[in-house]
Amino acid sequence: MKNIYIETIAPLLRGLTFDGEKGNISIFEDDSRKVGFAFNKIRSEEILPLYLKGVENQNLLKKEQLGEKIISYTINKFKDYIKKYKQKPKIVILENIGIFYLGESYDDAINVKDNFEDILKSIRVKSEPSEPQDCIEKKNSKVITDKYRNRSLEECCNDGKSNRNNIVKNKIAVVTGGAQGFGESIVRELTKSECLVFIADINVKGANQLAEKLNIKHKRTTALPIKVDVTDEDSVKKMIYEIVKKAGGIDIFISNAGVLKAGSVKKMDFATFNFVTNVNYVGYFLCTKHASKVMALQNIPSKKYFTDIIQINSKSGLKGSNKNSAYAGSKFGSLGLTQSFALELIDDNIKVNSICPGNFFEGPLWSDPDKGLFVQYLRTGKVPGAKTIEDVKSFYETKVPMKRGCTGEDVVKAIYYLIDQKYETGQAIPVTGGQVMLK
């Protein structure tokens, strides 16, 4: 029963703290000792956490009815709090369940969590605050943990710059297949822009290693690893729930996880065809199904909270691919999903688009010496006359008017465009160097 409270209230809090671009990050903790401590403080002194109780007769309600009750109750209590205290809560107590810690960034929220008792003691009501709320909040917050303390002056003063970094700053993104290939490039670029990125991958070891490197490099918590098998609905549901607990919501979901198995339709076994279809097509459906529920909740309070689902498709989703039918078919089908999702989800201000990159020759999909496409295409004879991997690569480079493969940076620029553009949904944007042109 407690799960429905957490998975409903966390995105609502993000929506209720919406500033025109994004809401606060919240971290949930199930700690009965802290809940009891806070409750005693509330009874004995006039302090300022937002305290939410459970819905009456909850066991008699269906899940949908309970969800609706939680939504209306949370919104009303939050608005009453703002009206009374003229500020957003930094601590939200969920009776008998746990605590949400809120902050502009992930590290701000961690700071509130780590200094819970001190902050709780310091937020007593004042009848006539003599300082702006921003100043009060700064006084109440301690310096971020030593691990990410030493940000440069340039970084701290860069917030007002009008550049693309501000499009995703302090937003929450999820990148499936984010530990390698295009996914890794996307993760790296988003973290440069102070976006909090969940590296979602079945390769959790690789996701952990990448997250650790990026957090050290940027001197802040900017990447978090999370395990997922996009073909398993229970795994996807668990991933979404964990993200909501750890950060409060999702602003950008990049469905990047994909596989390719080349081969003639005459020889390809059903298991291979099914594997490619499940990852590329079914995985996209499952991720959209569950991520969109969180995004819709974030939009409820303001009706102005735009979020993005972006599928990394392929040029093979725009044009058939010889001896590559399983992959091309899954990508063609995914564009049908994109258009259909876009028509439905725009009611929740969720934009759904696809990016169709050209060949990423430098990534493991193509260049892996054992399983890469260069090796596969050489073995299957897809390139007539090719005797070496270099022959295969040269063959594909000559097909691109710009004479090179697609890079992660090329794809990321398209991602930023889609996020920034509020008047575009249901589109398939080619990033192919001119190899495939829309008609």
C-alpha positions in Angstrom: 0.0 0.0 0.0 2.8 2.4 0.8 4.2 2.2 -2.7 1.2 3.9 -4.2 1.7 6.8 -1.8 5.4 7.2 -2.8 5.0 6.7 -6.5 2.1 9.2 -6.6 3.3 11.9 -4.1 6.9 12.2 -5.4 6.0 13.3 -8.9 3.3 15.5 -7.5 5.8 17.3 -5.3 8.0 17.9 -8.4 5.0 19.3 -10.2 3.9 21.4 -7.3 7.4 23.1 -7.1 7.4 23.7 -10.9 9.3 26.9 -11.7 8.3 27.1 -15.4 10.9 24.6 -16.6 11.2 21.9 -13.9 10.4 21.2 -10.2 12.4 20.3 -7.1 14.2 17.1 -6.8 13.0 15.0 -3.9 14.7 12.1 -2.2 12.5 9.6 -0.3 13.7 7.9 2.9 11.9 5.2 4.8 13.0 6.0 8.4 10.5 5.6 11.2 12.9 7.2 13.7 13.0 10.4 11.8 9.3 10.4 11.2 8.7 10.0 14.9 11.2 12.8 15.7 9.5 15.1 13.2 6.1 14.3 14.6 7.1 15.1 18.1 8.6 18.4 17.0 5.4 19.3 15.2 3.3 18.6 18.3 5.5 20.5 20.6 6.6 23.5 18.5 5.3 25.4 15.5 7.7 24.3 12.7 7.5 24.0 9.0 7.6 20.6 7.5 4.6 19.6 5.3 2.8 16.7 7.1 0.7 14.4 5.0 -1.6 11.8 6.5 -3.0 8.6 4.9 -6.3 8.6 3.1 -9.3 7.5 5.3 -10.7 4.1 4.7 -7.9 3.4 2.2 -8.4 -0.4 2.4 -11.9 0.0 1.0 -10.8 1.8 -2.1 -9.7 0.5 -5.5 -6.2 1.4 -6.5 -7.4 4.1 -9.0 -9.8 5.6 -6.4 -7.0 5.7 -3.8 -4.7 7.3 -6.3 -7.2 10.0 -7.1 -7.7 10.7 -3.3 -3.9 10.9 -2.8 -3.6 13.4 -5.6 -6.3 15.8 -4.5 -5.3 15.6 -0.8 -1.6 16.3 -1.6 -2.3 19.2 -3.9 -4.7 20.8 -1.4 -2.3 20.4 1.5 0.6 21.8 -0.5 -1.4 24.8 -1.6 -2.6 25.4 2.0 1.0 25.3 3.1 2.2 27.8 0.5 -0.7 30.1 1.4 0.0 30.0 5.1 3.8 30.1 5.1 4.7 31.8 1.7 7.4 29.3 1.0 7.9 25.8 -0.4 8.6 23.0 2.1 12.0 21.4 2.2 10.8 18.5 4.2 7.6 16.5 3.6 6.6 13.9 6.2 4.4 11.1 5.0 2.7 9.6 8.1 3.9 6.1 9.1 5.7 5.8 5.8 8.7 8.1 5.4 10.1 11.5 4.5 10.8 13.4 1.3 13.7 15.8 1.2 13.5 18.6 -1.4 16.1 20.7 -3.1 16.8 22.5 -6.4 19.5 19.9 -7.2 20.2 16.4 -6.1 23.0 17.5 -3.8 20.7 20.2 -2.3 18.2 17.5 -1.4 21.0 15.2 0.0 22.1 18.2 2.1 18.6 18.4 3.6 18.6 14.7 4.2 22.0 14.6 5.9 21.2 17.6 8.1 17.6 16.7 8.8 17.4 17.4 12.5 19.3 20.7 12.3 17.2 21.9 9.4 14.0 20.8 11.1 14.9 22.7 14.3 15.7 25.8 12.2 12.5 26.2 10.2 10.1 27.5 12.9 7.4 29.9 11.8 8.1 33.6 11.9 5.2 36.0 11.9 7.0 38.6 9.8 10.0 37.2 8.0 12.6 40.1 7.7 14.5 38.5 4.8 13.5 37.1 1.5 12.9 33.4 1.5 15.9 32.7 -0.7 18.2 34.2 2.0 16.4 32.1 4.7 16.9 28.9 2.7 20.6 29.6 2.2 21.1 30.2 5.9 19.3 26.9 6.7 21.3 24.9 4.3 24.8 23.7 5.1 27.6 23.4 2.6 27.3 20.4 0.3 29.2 17.2 1.4 32.9 17.3 1.1 32.9 15.0 -1.9 31.5 17.6 -4.2 32.3 20.8 -2.2 34.9 22.5 -4.4 33.1 24.0 -7.4 34.9 26.7 -9.2 33.8 30.3 -9.1 33.1 30.2 -12.8 30.7 27.2 -12.3 28.8 28.9 -9.5 28.4 32.2 -11.4 27.4 30.5 -14.7 23.7 30.0 -13.8 22.5 33.1 -15.6 24.1 32.3 -19.0 21.6 32.0 -21.8 22.8 28.8 -23.5 21.6 25.3 -24.1 22.9 24.1 -20.8 20.0 25.8 -19.1 17.5 23.8 -21.1 18.3 20.7 -19.0 19.9 22.1 -15.8 18.6 20.3 -12.7 16.2 18.3 -14.9 15.9 14.5 -14.4 16.8 12.4 -17.4 16.9 8.6 -17.9 19.0 7.1 -20.7 18.4 3.3 -21.3 21.5 1.6 -22.7 23.4 4.5 -21.2 26.6 2.6 -20.3 28.0 2.5 -23.8 27.7 3.6 -27.4 25.3 6.4 -28.3 23.9 6.1 -24.8 27.2 6.9 -23.1 27.7 9.9 -25.4 24.2 11.2 -24.5 24.9 10.7 -20.8 28.2 12.5 -20.9 26.8 15.5 -22.7 23.8 15.9 -20.4 25.9 15.7 -17.3 28.0 18.6 -18.6 24.8 20.7 -18.5 24.1 19.9 -14.9 21.3 17.5 -15.7 20.8 14.6 -13.2 21.0 11.5 -15.4 20.1 7.9 -14.5 22.3 5.5 -16.5 19.8 2.7 -17.0 21.4 -0.5 -18.3 21.4 -4.2 -18.0 25.2 -3.8 -17.7 25.0 -2.3 -14.2 28.7 -2.6 -13.6 29.4 -0.4 -16.6 26.7 2.0 -15.4 28.3 2.2 -12.0 31.7 2.9 -13.4 30.5 5.6 -15.7 28.5 7.3 -13.0 31.4 7.4 -10.6 33.7 8.9 -13.2 31.2 11.6 -14.1 30.5 12.5 -10.5 34.1 12.9 -9.7 34.8 14.9 -12.9 32.0 17.4 -12.3 32.4 17.5 -8.5 28.7 17.0 -7.9 26.2 14.2 -8.1 25.2 14.3 -11.7 24.8 10.6 -12.7 23.2 7.6 -10.9 23.4 4.0 -12.1 20.2 1.9 -12.2 19.7 -1.6 -13.5 17.0 -2.5 -16.1 16.1 -5.1 -18.6 13.8 -3.2 -21.0 12.2 -6.4 -22.2 11.0 -7.3 -18.7 8.0 -5.3 -17.5 8.7 -6.0 -13.8 12.2 -4.8 -14.3 11.0 -1.6 -16.0 8.4 -0.9 -13.3 11.1 -1.4 -10.6 13.4 1.0 -12.4 10.8 3.7 -12.6 9.8 3.2 -8.9 13.4 3.5 -7.8 14.0 6.6 -9.9 10.9 8.2 -8.3 12.2 7.4 -4.8 15.7 8.6 -5.5 14.9 11.9 -7.4 11.1 12.4 -7.5 10.2 12.3 -11.1 11.3 12.2 -14.8 11.6 15.1 -17.2 13.5 13.4 -20.1 13.2 9.8 -20.9 15.6 8.7 -23.7 14.8 5.2 -24.9 18.1 4.3 -26.4 18.6 0.6 -25.5 18.8 -1.4 -28.8 20.4 -4.4 -30.4 21.1 -5.4 -34.0 21.5 -8.9 -35.4 22.2 -9.0 -39.1 21.2 -11.9 -41.3 19.2 -13.1 -44.3 15.5 -13.6 -43.7 16.0 -17.1 -45.2 18.4 -18.1 -42.5 17.5 -16.1 -39.4 16.1 -18.1 -36.6 12.9 -17.0 -34.8 14.8 -16.6 -31.4 17.1 -14.0 -33.0 14.3 -12.1 -34.7 12.3 -12.1 -31.4 15.3 -10.9 -29.4 15.8 -7.9 -31.6 12.1 -7.1 -31.6 11.7 -7.4 -27.9 14.6 -5.0 -27.1 14.0 -2.4 -29.8 10.2 -2.4 -30.1 8.7 -4.0 -27.0 11.3 -2.3 -24.7 10.3 1.1 -26.1 6.6 0.4 -25.4 7.3 -0.8 -21.8 9.5 2.2 -20.9 7.0 4.7 -22.4 4.1 3.0 -20.6 5.6 3.4 -17.2 7.6 6.6 -17.6 4.6 8.5 -19.0 2.6 7.8 -15.8 5.2 9.7 -13.7 5.3 12.5 -16.3 1.6 12.9 -16.3 1.5 13.2 -12.5 4.1 16.0 -12.7 1.9 17.9 -15.0 -1.3 17.7 -13.0 -0.7 20.7 -10.6 0.1 23.3 -13.2 -1.0 21.8 -16.5 2.1 23.5 -18.0 4.9 21.0 -17.2 6.3 19.8 -20.5 8.3 16.6 -20.5 10.0 14.5 -23.3 10.2 10.9 -24.4 12.8 10.6 -27.1 13.4 7.3 -28.8 16.8 6.7 -30.5 15.7 5.1 -33.7 17.9 4.6 -36.8 18.1 5.5 -40.5 16.9 1.9 -40.9 13.6 3.1 -39.5 13.3 5.4 -42.5 14.6 3.1 -45.2 14.8 -0.7 -45.5 18.1 -2.5 -44.8 19.3 -5.4 -46.8 19.8 -8.6 -44.8 18.9 -6.6 -41.7 15.1 -7.1 -41.6 14.7 -7.8 -37.9 16.4 -4.5 -36.9 14.8 -2.4 -39.7 11.3 -3.9 -38.9 11.6 -3.1 -35.2 12.7 0.5 -36.0 10.0 1.1 -38.6 7.4 -0.2 -36.1 8.8 2.0 -33.4 8.1 5.1 -35.5 4.5 4.0 -35.5 4.6 3.8 -31.7 6.2 7.3 -31.6 3.4 8.8 -33.6 0.7 7.0 -31.7 2.2 7.8 -28.3 2.5 11.5 -29.3 -1.2 11.8 -30.2 -2.2 10.3 -26.9 0.3 11.8 -24.4 0.2 15.4 -25.5 -2.8 15.7 -23.3 -0.4 15.4 -20.4 2.1 17.8 -22.1 4.4 14.8 -22.9 6.2 15.3 -26.2 7.2 12.1 -27.9 9.7 12.1 -30.8 12.3 9.9 -32.4 15.8 10.6 -33.7 17.1 8.5 -36.6 20.9 8.5 -36.5 23.2 7.3 -39.3 25.9 4.8 -38.6 27.9 5.2 -35.4 31.0 3.6 -36.7 33.2 4.3 -33.7 30.8 2.7 -31.2 30.8 -1.0 -30.1 27.7 -1.8 -32.2 29.9 -1.4 -35.3 33.4 -1.7 -34.1 33.4 -4.5 -31.5 36.0 -7.0 -32.9 33.9 -10.1 -32.1 30.2 -9.0 -32.4 30.3 -5.7 -34.2 28.4 -5.0 -37.4 31.6 -4.7 -39.4 32.4 -8.3 -38.5 28.8 -9.4 -38.9 28.4 -7.8 -42.3 31.8 -9.3 -43.4 30.7 -12.8 -42.3 27.3 -12.6 -43.9 28.6 -11.2 -47.2 26.4 -8.1 -47.0 29.1 -6.0 -48.7 29.9 -7.6 -52.1 33.6 -8.1 -52.6 34.6 -7.0 -49.0 37.5 -9.0 -47.7 38.4 -7.0 -44.5 36.7 -4.9 -41.9 38.2 -1.8 -43.4 36.6 -2.7 -46.8 33.2 -2.8 -45.0 33.8 0.5 -43.2 34.9 2.2 -46.4 31.9 0.9 -48.2 29.5 2.5 -45.7 31.4 5.8 -45.5 31.1 6.3 -49.2 27.3 6.1 -48.8 27.3 9.2 -46.6 27.4 12.5 -48.5 29.4 14.0 -45.6 31.8 11.0 -45.8 31.7 10.1 -42.1 29.7 8.2 -39.6 27.3 9.8 -37.1 28.7 10.8 -33.7 27.2 11.0 -30.2 27.5 14.8 -30.4 25.4 14.9 -33.6 22.7 13.0 -31.8 22.9 15.1 -28.6 22.3 18.3 -30.6 19.1 16.8 -32.0 18.0 15.9 -28.4 18.6 19.4 -27.2 16.5 20.7 -30.1 13.6 18.4 -29.3 13.6 19.4 -25.6 13.8 23.1 -26.3 11.2 23.0 -29.0 7.8 23.1 -27.3 5.9 22.9 -30.6 7.0 19.5 -32.0 5.8 16.0 -31.3 5.4 12.8 -33.2 8.4 13.4 -35.4 11.3 11.3 -36.7 14.4 13.5 -37.1 17.1 12.1 -39.4 20.7 12.7 -38.3 22.4 10.9 -41.2 24.9 13.3 -42.8 22.5 13.4 -45.8 22.4 9.7 -46.3 18.7 9.5 -45.8 16.6 12.6 -46.7 12.9 13.0 -45.8 10.4 13.2 -48.7 
